[in-house]
Every structure is written in structure tokens, then in C-alpha cells.
Amino acid sequence: MSISEPRAVPIRRVAMASCVGTTIEFYDFFIYGTAAALVFPKVFFPALGTAAGTVASFATFAVAFFARPVGAIVFGHYGDRIGRKRTLISTLLLMGTATVLIGLLPGAGTIGVAAPIILVALRFAQGFAVGGEWAGATLLTAEYAPAGQRGRYGMFPQLGPAIAFGLSSATFLITGLVMGDSDDAFLTYGWRIPFLLSILLVGVGLYVRLSIEETPAFRAEQAQAPLDRPKRLPFLEAVRSQPREILLSAGALTMLFAFFYMGTAYLTSYGTNPGGAALSRPVVLAIGVGASVVFGIAIAMAGVLSDRFGRRNLIMTSAALGIVWALVLFPVLDTGTPVAFAIGLTVTLVIFAISYGPAGSYLPELFTTRHRYTGAGLGYNLAGVLGGAIPPLLAPGLAASFGSIAIGVMLALTGVISLVCTYVLAETRGVDMASEEGRRPRSDVHPPGPGTPRR
């Protein structure tokens, strides 16, 4: 059997491996966001007070987003050189180790200023791992998927965040209910349980990922590369040959990140804060579990629909809806009822899902095989800095100075950025990912209709 003719692997197994892996990675990532909203201001920043402690806590949350592009470059290099599978095993192990160590980290009351310093370092490691995870997981499905069905299979790794958000909210909810009304018990050790449980999930993820083979596209590229060109650094090659796609894809996904991390992290804080919706912690977490189910269904539907109507069209629809919803969101939340909070969180995540479902196939389709891991990872994680790090960091200050409507205006601006950048990019659903250019439209894949690839 030659390197370009790998042993056949069922696409369902590949889809499951990508979904399980991203679920574990994002579970670890999201329990940090939930803890940053509910626990870390008191455990790691008690001297700063409630408002300043929340800002400092979300600053540590933002650190991971600045680490993600670095992770995309480093893991992208190895993913494009040694393979998707081995690189993804490394990201999983790094994320799991950092998460367990956070669960074991003493608070500021025990080791003083060393506690938040170590927390920032471990958070950086989490971001570094996730920076290499997403592109590799989406490449697994995109490079294995049959022509014309990449949206359908590319949504499986995209389901990971929805499942992870539900698991994160559920584990904190159950832990809190078991602890009863004792905030002291929850703040002392209860919040650590979800972090420590991640070691079990990592074991499952390793088992699944070790059971799959390297992708056919990568094997074919490796077989041909020594014959016709020298080895180059994937990062430099991606930046030199496709800088437009990297920058525009980052802009196209900016609103996606802003809506998701505002929904999963900041709204959790806003919902329990006396200055926000002022709901109880169990109510907010229970709503999060319910919203994650709708969120996952929306991701799956959007991924499937992108095979018919095009990735670009769905992402532009999401951005347009997001601009309007951003201006309505906080007036709805400020009514202070559980129903209003449930509507606000669910609609925010559904709008995100409309663009996130197609993103799993859209970004891999934009880049050529030899630097696809690096290029897709860079675009995705630069969007994470613009949309995932900055808005949650600015939100508390904007709300304090100008009221919650200022947060809505900020989110609407991210929608405008995404709408413009996506419009400038081309449709990709008909590209041939196995071709040398990786982006050449194939007329035999789709009949003419909405979203037909543009030259």
C-alpha cells in the first residue's frame, strides 16, 4: 500500500473523532470562562473588589485568545509537516494537562500573587492548545468528506463547542446543587471538580483519535512534495501566498467569536451580577444547558444547508442578523426575567451557529493543502483575538460608563466587519481540495444555483 493510498477509514469514525476532540478541548476552554464569571474574581482577585475583580478575571480569559494565533503557527507547522493526526494528539494532551493544573491551583488567599500569575500561564497554555486544535479537527473531516458533502461532515467538529458549553454549564450546575447554598464550599473546592473531571474526557479523546488514519489529502501532498519542490516553512508560505485569505477570513469570523464568547462567558457573569439581570447562579446555568441544545441543532442545520446554498451566503446572513440583534439584546436582558435571559442567550448562540456551522468547511476550502493547517488556523485564531478577546474585556467598562446599550453597539460593529469581509471573499463550496491549488472550482460537484463558486 503506497503512502497516497491509505487504508480506508469510515467517514463516520473521522467525524466522531473530530467531534469528540473539539468537545473535550472546548469543554476545558469553557469551564474556564464559566469559572471566570462565577468564581475567579473572589478566588484569585479578592483584593480588587467585585467590579475590578471581574475585569481582571476576564483579562485572564482574554490571554488565551492572544495565545491562539501562536498555537496556530506552531501546531500548524507540525500539522502541515508531520500530519494532522499526530498534531491533534499533542493539542489534546496539552489542553488536558493545563486544565487539570488549574483545578489544583491554590487561590490568592493561600499563595498570594503567585496564584494569578500561574493562572495566566496555564490559561496561555490552554489558548496555545486550542490554537492548534480547531484547524486540525476541521481538516480531518474536510479532507476526508465526499465532494459535495463537506458542509454536512464539516459541521461535526463544529458541534464540539455546543456540546462543551452544555457540559460545562451542567457540571457547574450539578456541582453547585450538590454543594447546596454554601458559597464557601463552592468557592473552596466545588469549582475545581469540573476542571479535574477533564482528565477522564482526555482519555476518551485519545482513544478515539488514535483509532483513525492520516487524511488522504495530506498523504498525497507528502508523496508529491519531495519530487517537485523544496520544503518550506508553512507559516511563511501561507503568509506569502495567501495573505488576503488569512486576513479576510479573520474579519469574516470576528462577529462569530464576539457573539459566542459574549454569550458563553460574559452573559453568564451579566446574568448573575446585581448590576445585570440579577438571576440566581443555578437559573443561569440551567438556561445555558437548554440553550446549548438549540445551539447544537442550529450548527448542524447550518452546516448541511451550506452544501446547498453556499458557505458565504450563510455567514453573510448570520452577520446581517447579528447587526440587528446586537442592538436589541441588552434591552431584552435588562428586563431581568429568566425568560428574557433564555431568549437573549439562545438567539445570540443561534445567530453564531448560522455562521459557525459552515465555517468548518469554509476556511479549509480557502487554502491549498501544503499550508492548509497553518492558513486556516491563523485566520480562525486571529478572529478569536478580534472577536473573542477584546469584546468581553471591554464589555464591563462600557456597561459601567455608558450602559448596556454600548455593548450592543460594539457587537453590531463586529457584525459590520464580518459582513464586509465575507462579501469580499469568494464562495468555496465547489472547490476541489485535492487539486494542487486547492481552490479550483469543480463544475461537476454542484448544479448552478445559490452560492455557485465565483472565479
Buried (B, 14 or more C-beta within 10 A) or exposed (E): EEEEEBEEBEBEBBBBBBBBBBBBBBBBBBBBBBBBBBBBBBBBBEEBEEBEBBBBBBBBBBBBBBBBBBBBBBBBBBBBBBBBBEBBBBBBBBBBBBBBBBBEBEBBEEEEEEBBEBBBEBBBBBBBBBBBBBBBBBBBBBBBBEBBBBBBBBBBBBBBBBBBBBBBBBBBBBBBEEBEEEBEBBBBEBBBBBBBBBEEBBEEBBEBBEEBBBBBBBBBBBEBBEEEEEEBBBBEBBBEBBEEBBBBBBBBBBBBBBBBBBBBBBBBBBBBBEEBBEBEBBBBBBBBBBBBBBBBBBBBBBBBBBBBBBBBBBBBBBBBBBBEBBBEBBEBBBEEEBEBBBBBBBBBBBBBBBBBBBBBBBBBBBBBBBBBBBBBBBBBBBBBBBBBBBBBBBBBEBBEEEEBBBBBEBBBBBBBBBBBBBEEBBBBBBBBBBEEEBBBBBEEBBEEEEBBBEE
